[in-house]
Amino acid sequence: MVKVDVKEEESWKRTLEIELPADEMEHHREEVIGSLKKKVSVPGFRKGKVPRAEIERRFKESILGELYQKALPRGFQQAVQKTNLRPVTNPTFEDVQYDEGGPLKFKAVFEVMPPLEIGGLDGLEVVGEVYELGEGEVEAELEKIRESQADFNTVDKAAAKGDYLVIDYQQVDPETGTPKGEKHKDYALELGASSLLPEFAEALTGARAGESKSVPVDYPADFANKDLAGKKVSYHVEIKEIREKRLPDLDDKLARRVSEYATLDQLKERIEANLKAEEAAASRRRLEEKLIDQVLARHPFDPPESMVESLGKQFVESMTGGVELSDKEKKDLEERYRPQMVRKVRRDLLLDAIADRENIEVNDREVGLEIRRMRESGELKPAVDERELAERVRDRLRARKTIGMLVDRADVKLVSRPKEQAQGGKE
């Protein structure tokens, strides 16, 4: 049986001094050698028929490496079960000591779930704000639909705002006009788009197909592309085609084209219902987070630093979408969003502790139904580890139930406000 000694170095940090007995290590070693014997090839021997002594002589380091890969995690899991600790980070293994025929001794350093003392959850009060449907919101959605159904016709006229241009462009030396770098062909852009550089918009407005333009650009110091930031650059642009955008009429015919509804009025009613449902869901989320802020204020604690750092790195990775950043740029982003990461870790740990105290559980049927819903809605990636997915879904459903319990216990008041008074709008 595994021997364990617990060292509590900090409130979150634990070091387990673990010893796996010699007989268990011998069992693991036999498994490793048996596995190697089936798959290794040695000159002069048929596969699977290599003598044990030859395997031990030739693959001594491999045997030891695979033995550690098998025994260290297993020993750690046994020690955690024996001590009833709840790790929140993966362990770091240190001071590994092992001689053939003897026990395995090592240290496992990790962070644990905080010993949170959950106080009273009664007396919580929260005001939930529901924003009324703003004037013109339905019309704005209809305009988006019209935009999605627009036709683009090639025209012989001077380019104007809203037109789409097809161009070839290439960077040139500002003084000599000598081409530099790759020539980009058949690039489409919209005159008037917010993403279009002002210099391009000015130079191309009024241009006609077949013309060429020289476009000097003075890039700002904070331009996203670091290779261009703060530089003066010139481009040679050839206008190949001008396409005029033509929007369909806003009528019953459009409604039938884009939906199952027969009339425009029916489509408007559905859009209005959807917008109201979205606002109701957003209102609920705002209310829940205000309530969680109150619960967090009642339970001050510092989360494990490693959890905050890990979440920050994951967040920056997802936010940048794989764009290459320097170590300093990544660090700056992690620091900028650190308060949000600290709150999220505290939020998750506190909800988990509350769920434990209140005996909130999620059964397998609930997990299965949620996974099926996610699959049907296209939320799941094609390749996903089923066990990891189930645990992730279980944790999310458990947190959702816990938040629901807090809302049910709280004194909740709902007020309706104009959309213009939403955060970031007029007060």
Protein Blocks (a to p, Z undefined) as FASTA:
>chain_A
ZZdddddfbfkbccddddddfklmmmmmmmmmmmmmmmpccehiaehiacfklmmmmmmm
mmmmmmmmmmmmmmmmmmmmmnopacfbdcddehiacdehiacddddddddddddddddf
ehiacddddddddehklmmmmmmmmmmmpccddddddddehiacddddddddfklopaeh
jddehiacdehiaklcfklmmmmgopaehiacdddddddfklfblmlgopacddddddfb
dcddddddddfklmmmmmmbfbfklmmmmmmmmmmmmmmmmmmmmmmmmmmmmmmmmmgc
dddfklmmmmmmmmmmmmnnopacdfklmmmmmmmmmmmmmmmmmmmmmmmmmmmmnopa
cdfklmmmmmmmmmmnopacfbacfklmmmmmmmmmmmmmmmmmmmmmpccddddddfkl
pghiaZZ
